[in-house]
Amino acid sequence: MADDDILAKIQAGWAQTAARDKARYADERVPEDVHWETEYRYENSADPQQTLNLYYPAKRRNATLPTVIDVHGGGWFYGDRNLNRNYCRYLASQGYAVMGMGYRLLPDVDVRGQIQDIFASLRWLSHFGPQRGFDLDHVLLTGDSAGGHLASLVACIQQSEELQELFGVDRVNFNFTLVALVCPVAEPGKLPEAAGDMSDMAAFYLDKLSGGDAALADHLNFSQVAKDLKLPPFMLIGGQNDSFYLQSQALLEVFAADKVTYTTKLWPASAGPHLKHVFNVQHWEWPESIETNLAMLRQFDALSKQRDEAEADDEDDL
């Protein structure tokens, strides 16, 4: 199949997904008691993808709130800042300041361009977040599906000058307390091993991700970029009924091999066939989703508390 035909098939598939998402949002309950601000431009650009949304509890108890940063999925070809809006609203309703950004999509840019957009949104947050109530001493970075892949790369790039040079970004002036990956496709090089249209067209996806850059092609997988880095703790979220569960299994092997600190929230197949790919993002109101998302937030809270206590102990030793 010619590249133009493959691209047309991919775009037609994501158009169908967009129609399903529109119908889902029409029926989905919207989380209550949340204030949100939309369409902040994080770059001096008219590109609508280079914008972000902010979400807060409607009634804040504190001037600043722990920060959650969400990177949406969509197979690198689909989505924008609004795709996960109800998921972000739910997280904000639990007492967090949430930022969700858009980023430019394939084939208009390669993965380097997407990473540059995400880092640009993080720089915007570092400059303007604190005055809007974002506590950047406590930051949860999360992403689902392809967004999980991008979030995993961001976490590694933040820790490596070599990777920063390769991807053309500078590290931001805050750290990630926890990186939570929801059904991530963090090993795109393994896509040919799975089933489905994305796997059938894996070579095309990989070529568009790398943009034909050999150096970039060698740094697409989490396993390729994570070696010998001092990474923050990770959390892997998903389940056996995820169509990309092979990706989660591969990531667990990488975590073990590279001695990455991690926890999991993985649902067994017996929990039900409805717990499919990124179920907790697309259906925030399901009981299993609430349990999953609260587990992520409680892990974030626990790590934040550990960090605060460690810093207090260090100050006592001075």
C-alpha angles and dihedrals in degrees: 000000000000119000092247090055092048091050091049090051092049093048092047090052093051090047087059089049090051090054091051091048091051091052091046092052091049090059100033122103112243116228110251133228095033128130117206136185120201144202102020108168111228093185131044089253140111091222106122090212091064093071136096143204129223125209131191139169108269090233113042120199093191134040090234130033134197111271129242119188116195126199110195124223130224108140091280087283102073144046142048141211091293099052095092097030098128092045089052090047090053092051090049091050088062092063106277137119106235132196123190120182137193121223135192115275140224131299093026090061136006126238090279090062091048092050090048090054093050092049089048089055089049091052089051089052092048090054101039106018100081093055088051094052102267112144102212093186087074113044132166115195113197136170137171129222108327086003087058088055091051092046091052090052091048091053091053096042090052088061100044131066089194092057091044089057093047094050095038099239140117123229116257122240097250134064134226116251092193135002111208117192117196113204088326125197088209095148103054089166087071095055092103089063094064133065132253139058095301091055092045088055096038095124090056092048092049092048092051092046092054095036088219091298108139094203091051091046088059091054104047098100125073088229090059096052104033099066116122094355126133098233131184119248116286133209121204116207126187141078148241093269091061109114087223097047089126086068091056091049091050091050092052088055091052092048090053095045094048094040093239114173108239148155129199142216102191121162119216121235089250090066089077143285091255091073093087134147112332092345093156091057098043095041105031092165097062114107091238090051093051090049090049097046093046089051088055092049093046090052088051091050092049093051091046090053091049091052093049091050092048091051091049090052091050090052090050089054093056 
